Amino acid sequence: MRRFPLHLFFPVLALALSSGCSSTAGPADLVKFQQSAELHELWSVSVGGAKNYVFQPIVVDESVYAAEAGGDVVRIDGGKKKWVTDTKVKLSAGVGCDGEIVAVAGEKGEIIALDAETGSEKWRVNAGVEILAPPAVGGGVVVLRASDHRLLGLETKHGQHRWLYQRNMPPLALRSHSGVLIVENQVALAGFPGGKLVAVSLEHGGNLWELSVSRPRGATELERVSDVAGVPVLGRNEVCAVTYQGRVACFDMGNGNTLWTRDFSSYVGMDRDNRFALLVDERDSVQALDVYSGITAWRQDAMTRRRLTRPRIIDDFVVLGDGEGYVHVLGYEDGVFVARDRADNSAILADPLPLGDGFVVQSIDGDVVAYELRR
């Protein structure tokens, strides 16, 4: 029987994911709680809508770089636009930045690099592939993740092709906007369909090591979809990742040994520090696991079907956005609600990012909002 690529099935799969896979019920009502922390909005800047894409901003040295589907790329300093550059193309992903160049991707495979200080264009090339994930910039390389999960390395100086990394893919895979993580300007870490976590050399694109977060299970190809969700996260000498319809696992990066695993299913990824691994499962239950054993420390089930973002640990809080534009703040120790605010009337799908003593979020309609957390 002929097998078709996942992009033909993605609208159905996306609907299943957004509805919790087994329910057509709407999002859970907002629970009432006694606010014990202050979520203070510092500023809000409109940059333009995302349309059918997810635009992940990036924070570098307290500057926020953001992009929108119409082609604008913006640098925001202290709530003011320092520069706005119209790339003259429709964009599908952004933003990557190393403090020197800002990289975004166009709908037709264009890769555009701008000067981070002035916004002037440094170069543009056509990668010849669809890019949905934000480029990663570091070690003299712009790393692109194509929608077919190939990785491409371009020179940051002029955009010349340096390397290509590709591997055999299962018949079905999630259509993901998750990028790659650059470590010490030497290695790109990326998760792949089939539950694989791979380290690729920034110098030559070679496979340095490969770990199995989970293995596909099930009778049908749809049941066997087990893609790594989000970017991997690092500890002192550990790397952790989670898959859809699979597991969460932490590994010793020194020898590749598995430290612990648990059955889990997520499509937004995870965060961790030296105490907890924070995850959101496919039904939008937020869970904190002991980072050294995987044992559950707490669980917050009051936001089912709210289409939560990847959880982020911000100081002594856990921050998430949701599909109705709300920002939720949970207590780090116990997962109870401590603050909430509506950043926008449209969904927040991009990860919240640390910024100063708070964080920043970007909505689908293009509002970039910075918050400060106060006790």
C-alpha positions in Angstrom: 0.0 0.0 0.0 1.3 3.5 -0.9 2.3 5.6 2.1 1.7 9.4 2.0 3.7 12.1 3.8 2.3 13.5 7.0 1.6 17.0 5.7 -1.4 15.5 3.9 -2.8 14.2 7.2 -1.7 17.1 9.4 -5.0 19.0 9.6 -6.7 15.9 11.1 -3.7 15.2 13.4 -3.5 18.8 14.6 -7.2 18.8 15.4 -6.7 15.6 17.4 -3.8 17.2 19.3 -5.6 20.4 20.1 -8.7 18.6 21.4 -6.8 16.3 23.7 -7.0 13.4 21.2 -10.2 11.9 22.7 -12.6 14.7 23.5 -14.5 17.4 21.6 -15.2 19.4 24.8 -14.0 23.0 25.0 -11.3 24.3 27.2 -11.6 24.0 30.9 -13.1 27.1 32.6 -10.6 29.4 34.4 -10.4 28.4 38.1 -10.8 31.1 40.7 -7.9 31.5 43.2 -6.4 33.9 45.7 -3.6 35.7 43.8 -0.4 35.5 45.9 2.0 37.1 43.3 1.7 40.1 41.1 2.0 39.8 37.4 2.9 43.3 36.3 2.9 44.2 32.5 6.0 46.1 31.7 5.2 46.8 28.0 3.3 45.6 25.0 4.4 46.0 21.4 2.5 44.9 18.3 4.7 43.4 15.6 2.1 41.7 13.3 0.2 38.4 13.0 1.5 34.9 12.6 -1.2 33.6 10.3 -0.7 29.8 10.0 2.7 29.8 11.6 4.2 30.0 15.0 6.7 32.8 15.5 9.1 32.2 18.4 10.8 35.4 19.6 14.2 35.3 21.1 15.9 37.3 23.9 19.6 38.2 23.7 21.2 40.6 26.2 17.8 42.0 27.3 16.8 42.8 23.6 13.8 41.0 22.2 13.8 40.0 18.5 10.5 39.1 16.9 9.0 38.5 13.4 5.7 38.3 11.7 4.2 36.5 8.7 4.0 39.7 6.6 7.8 40.0 6.5 8.7 42.4 9.3 11.5 41.7 11.8 11.7 43.8 14.9 14.2 44.5 17.7 12.6 45.7 20.9 14.6 47.4 23.7 12.8 48.3 26.9 9.4 48.3 25.2 10.5 50.5 22.3 11.2 49.4 18.7 14.9 50.0 18.0 14.5 49.0 14.4 12.0 47.4 12.0 13.1 45.7 8.8 10.8 44.7 6.1 12.3 41.6 4.4 9.9 41.9 1.4 9.0 38.2 1.7 6.3 36.3 3.6 7.9 34.7 6.6 7.2 31.2 8.0 9.6 31.1 11.0 11.7 33.2 13.2 13.8 34.2 15.1 17.3 33.1 15.6 20.0 35.4 16.9 23.5 35.2 18.4 23.8 38.9 19.2 25.4 39.6 15.9 23.0 38.4 13.3 19.3 37.8 13.3 18.0 35.0 11.0 14.5 34.3 9.8 12.9 32.1 7.1 10.6 32.8 4.3 7.6 30.7 3.0 9.6 29.8 -0.2 12.7 28.8 1.6 14.4 32.1 1.7 16.9 32.5 4.6 17.6 36.2 5.5 20.3 37.4 7.9 20.1 40.9 9.4 22.6 42.8 11.5 21.4 42.5 15.1 22.5 46.1 15.9 21.1 48.0 12.9 18.6 45.6 11.2 20.3 46.0 7.9 20.4 43.0 5.6 23.7 41.1 5.6 22.7 38.3 3.2 19.9 36.1 1.9 20.0 32.7 0.3 17.3 30.2 -0.8 17.6 26.9 1.1 15.2 25.2 -1.2 13.2 23.7 1.7 10.2 24.7 3.9 11.3 26.0 7.3 8.8 26.1 10.2 11.2 26.2 13.1 13.2 29.2 14.2 16.8 29.1 12.9 19.5 28.5 15.5 22.6 30.6 15.4 25.9 29.9 17.0 29.5 28.7 16.4 29.6 30.5 13.1 26.7 28.5 11.7 23.0 29.1 11.1 21.2 25.8 11.7 17.9 25.3 9.8 15.4 22.5 10.5 13.4 21.7 7.4 9.8 20.6 7.7 11.0 17.2 6.5 13.4 17.1 9.5 16.6 17.6 7.6 19.1 19.9 9.2 21.1 22.4 7.1 24.1 24.3 8.3 24.9 27.7 6.7 27.9 29.9 7.3 26.9 33.0 9.3 29.3 35.2 7.4 27.8 35.0 3.9 25.2 32.2 4.1 27.2 29.6 2.2 26.1 26.0 2.6 28.3 24.2 5.0 26.6 20.8 5.7 23.5 18.8 5.5 22.3 16.2 8.0 19.5 13.8 7.1 18.3 10.4 8.4 15.6 7.9 7.5 12.2 9.0 8.7 9.1 7.0 9.6 6.1 7.2 7.3 4.3 9.7 9.6 5.7 12.5 11.7 4.3 15.6 13.4 4.5 18.8 11.5 6.5 20.7 14.1 7.9 24.2 14.7 10.4 22.9 17.2 13.9 24.0 16.5 17.4 22.8 17.6 19.5 23.7 20.7 23.1 24.8 20.1 25.5 23.8 23.0 28.8 25.6 23.6 28.9 26.8 20.0 30.0 23.3 19.0 27.0 21.0 18.9 23.4 21.1 17.7 21.0 18.9 19.6 17.8 18.0 17.9 14.9 15.6 18.4 13.6 13.5 15.5 10.6 11.4 14.6 10.8 7.9 16.0 11.9 9.2 19.4 15.5 9.8 18.5 17.7 12.5 20.1 20.8 13.4 18.0 23.9 15.5 18.5 25.3 17.0 15.3 28.7 18.7 14.9 28.4 22.4 14.0 31.7 22.1 12.2 30.9 19.3 9.7 27.3 18.2 10.3 28.3 14.7 11.4 26.4 12.6 13.9 28.3 12.7 17.2 25.8 10.5 19.2 22.3 9.3 19.1 19.9 8.3 22.0 16.5 6.7 22.0 14.0 8.7 24.1 11.2 6.3 23.1 10.4 3.6 20.5 7.3 3.6 18.3 4.5 1.3 19.5 1.1 0.4 18.1 -0.6 -1.5 15.3 -1.1 1.5 13.0 1.3 4.1 11.7 -0.7 6.8 13.5 -0.4 5.0 16.8 3.3 4.6 16.1 4.0 8.4 15.8 6.5 9.0 18.6 8.3 12.3 17.8 10.5 14.2 20.2 8.5 17.3 21.2 10.1 20.7 21.6 13.9 21.2 22.1 15.9 19.0 24.4 16.9 20.5 27.8 20.2 20.4 29.6 21.3 20.0 33.2 24.8 19.9 34.6 25.7 16.8 32.6 22.3 15.5 31.7 20.0 15.9 28.7 16.3 15.3 28.8 13.6 15.1 26.2 10.0 14.0 25.8 8.0 12.5 23.0 4.5 12.4 21.7 2.9 9.0 22.5 6.1 7.8 24.1 8.2 8.7 27.1 10.2 11.3 28.9 13.8 10.4 29.5 17.0 11.8 31.0 20.4 10.7 30.0 24.0 11.1 31.2 25.7 13.1 28.4 29.1 11.7 29.5 28.4 8.1 28.7 24.9 8.1 27.1 23.4 6.0 29.9 19.7 6.3 30.7 19.2 7.9 34.1 15.4 7.4 34.2 12.4 7.1 31.9 8.6 7.4 32.3 5.7 6.8 29.9 4.5 10.2 28.8 3.0 12.0 25.9 3.5 15.7 25.1 3.5 17.8 21.9 5.0 21.0 23.4 8.2 19.9 25.1 9.5 20.5 28.6 11.8 22.5 30.8 14.0 21.6 33.7 16.4 22.9 36.4 18.5 21.1 38.9 15.4 20.0 40.9 12.4 19.5 38.7 11.5 18.5 35.1 8.4 20.4 34.1 6.1 18.9 31.5 2.6 19.4 29.9 0.9 16.2 28.7 -1.4 15.9 25.7 -4.4 16.7 27.8 -2.8 19.8 29.3 -2.0 18.5 32.7 1.1 20.2 34.1 3.5 17.9 36.0 6.7 18.4 37.9 8.9 15.4 38.1 12.0 14.9 40.3 14.8 15.5 37.8 17.0 12.7 39.2 14.4 10.0 39.6 11.3 10.9 37.5 9.0 10.6 40.5 6.0 13.0 40.4 6.4 16.0 42.8 3.1 17.7 41.9 0.5 17.8 39.3 -1.9 20.6 38.1 -5.0 19.3 36.3 -7.2 22.4 36.2 -6.2 23.6 32.6 -7.3 20.6 30.5 -7.8 21.4 26.8 -6.6 25.0 27.2 -3.8 24.3 24.6 -0.9 25.2 26.9 2.5 26.2 25.8 5.7 24.6 26.9 6.2 25.3 30.6 9.0 27.6 31.6 10.7 27.9 35.0 11.1 31.6 35.7 12.7 32.2 39.1 10.5 30.5 41.6 7.5 30.2 39.3 6.3 28.1 36.4 4.9 30.1 33.5 2.6 29.0 30.6 0.6 30.6 27.9 -2.7 29.2 26.5 -4.9 29.0 23.5 -7.1 31.9 24.7 -4.2 34.4 25.3 -3.9 33.9 29.0 -0.6 33.7 30.9 -0.7 31.4 33.9 1.8 31.4 36.7 2.0 28.5 39.1 4.0 28.1 42.3 7.3 26.2 41.7 7.0 24.2 44.9 3.4 22.9 44.6 1.9 23.9 41.2 -0.9 26.0 42.7 -2.1 29.1 40.8 -0.4 32.3 42.0 -1.2 34.8 39.2 -2.9 35.1 35.8 -3.3 37.8 33.1 -4.7 37.9 29.6 -1.8 39.1 27.4 -4.0 39.1 24.2 -7.3 37.8 22.9 -5.5 35.5 20.5 -3.6 32.2 21.3 -0.1 32.1 22.7 1.6 29.2 21.1 5.3 30.3 21.3 7.3 29.5 24.4 7.4 32.1 27.1 11.0 33.4 27.4 12.9 34.7 30.4 13.5 38.5 30.3 15.2 40.3 33.2 13.1 39.7 36.4 10.2 38.3 34.3 9.4 37.0 30.9 8.0 37.8 27.4 5.3 36.1 25.3 4.2 36.6 21.7 0.6 36.0 20.6 -0.7 34.7 17.3 -2.1 38.2 16.5 1.4 39.6 17.0 1.4 41.2 20.5 4.8 40.9 22.2 4.2 41.4 25.9 6.7 41.7 28.7 5.9 40.9 32.3 7.6 41.3 35.7 6.8 38.9 38.5 6.5 40.3 41.9 5.8 38.6 45.2 
